[in-house]
Amino acid sequence: MGPADDDTLRLKPEAPSRPRPALPRALAVLLGIGAVAGLTWYWTGPTPPPAPPPVAAPAPAPRAAIPLVAEADLAALLPERPALVRLAENPRVFLLLFPDLNLQAAALNRVAALVEKAGLPRDRLLDPAELEAAIARSGDTPATWYLGHDYRAADLARFFALAERDRVPLNEAELWVRDQLALASAEAGAGPLALISAAAPGPQMDAAMRASVLRHEIGHGHYFTLPGFAEHVRQVWREGFSEAERDGFRSFLTREGYDPTNEDLLANEAMAYLLFTPDPRFFSPDQVGLPPAVVERLRGLMQAGLALP
Ligand SMILES: [Zn+2]
């Protein structure tokens, strides 16, 4: 894990060719909170040994709210340790921001295996050797198995319930996710919640790719938290797509490792690739074997159901 002795949130210096934008207000607030109160939504490093019980318990310090960040400000938000923030445009969407792909992989690849990777058990967690073998079979590395993740809070809760049921040891990164799920749930209250993730740019993912990953995962965040939109997407998938068009997307998504028997997942992914994935390295009509005009028609059908809160 990274150094544990510095609680300061830093913005990475930008490349000299790109002027630094004025510090957005939300980030300025975030930095201010961080300096004053400590960033309780940060990974605080390995769990210290239990302290002796205090003579008189101090009053608990009020916990700072999880910072709201606008999508446009996420590009500049590159925390050096895993951090939890909340999407300003849809505050039922929480973002787990990781400093690198390997840490994101340690935190979430077993969840991906349980929830949506093809050919893997849906009723128990993989052990580390099984996970490693599944990733190797896919031709990926842990870091690139997914560049970003997206889950319903309910699916994450199921992951942790299965771990507890089967006494599966969780790694430090997974335990951090469990804590963030609890924080997000406590702050957002009842109703559907999404936790999505992205890592900072690095050798395997440049800044433009990260922006595209974030946009794609935010699309899933809307799907998970706006029931009317999700119902619209499923209806378009069932009735607006022809069988051949569904097959084109199903083949593409199968190649990408998604479970092709999960219609909810396929509809959600088709929507996210059509509406929220502008980078042609991640999605283009070629990849689904359909003419651009057909893809444009399907995009229009999906778009018609999206109204942000
Ligand atoms: Zn996706």
Residues whose N, C-alpha, C, O or C-beta is under 5 A from the ligand:
A	BS01	ZN	E269 A272
